[in-house]
Amino acid sequence: MNAGDHIVVSDLELTCSIGVPDEERTVPQRLTLCLKIFPQRGFSDLGDDIAKAVDYFILTQRVKRLAAERSRKLIETLADEVATLILGEFPVKRVAVELRKYILPDTQFVAVCLTREV
């Protein structure tokens, strides 16, 4: 197995009610999520069988539902919840999460980054 095998999901669009002021949470916002997912099996061990792989379509749909489920104040909270969900529900040994919010003037975005392992 190659310990470096990983899946990248780039700029997944999420809709979430998020922000510290109550007013900010009244209108859902666009966030983007970048993931680096390290599966439990190396790619050479998959045998071209989706049942042995991380189904990144199902994973991304599940993450989108998580983001939309409830409001939060902090993007740090959502990023941690995303990592916990992926490690708990998918055959993944490590995940790196970058969650971007487009809120501050004069900036492209603000992001939080974290890495979690089983």
PEFEN-V127778 format. One record per backbone hydrogen bond with DSSP energy under -1.0 kcal/mol. CO is the residue of the C=O (numbers start at 1). NH is the residue of the N-H. If there is no record, write none. Layout:
# PEFEN-V127778
co=CO nh=NH
co=CO nh=NH
This chain:
# PEFEN-V127778
co=2 nh=5
co=7 nh=37
co=9 nh=35
co=12 nh=33
co=14 nh=31
co=16 nh=29
co=17 nh=72
co=21 nh=25
co=23 nh=26
co=29 nh=16
co=31 nh=14
co=32 nh=100
co=33 nh=12
co=34 nh=98
co=35 nh=9
co=36 nh=96
co=37 nh=7
co=38 nh=93
co=38 nh=94
co=42 nh=45
co=43 nh=46
co=46 nh=49
co=49 nh=52
co=50 nh=53
co=54 nh=56
co=55 nh=59
co=56 nh=60
co=57 nh=61
co=58 nh=62
co=59 nh=63
co=60 nh=64
co=61 nh=65
co=62 nh=66
co=63 nh=67
co=64 nh=68
co=65 nh=69
co=72 nh=19
co=74 nh=78
co=75 nh=79
co=76 nh=80
co=77 nh=81
co=78 nh=82
co=79 nh=83
co=80 nh=84
co=81 nh=85
co=82 nh=86
co=83 nh=87
co=84 nh=88
co=85 nh=89
co=86 nh=90
co=90 nh=92
co=91 nh=40
co=93 nh=118
co=94 nh=38
co=95 nh=116
co=96 nh=36
co=97 nh=114
co=98 nh=34
co=99 nh=112
co=100 nh=32
co=101 nh=110
co=104 nh=107
co=110 nh=101
co=112 nh=99
co=114 nh=97
co=116 nh=95
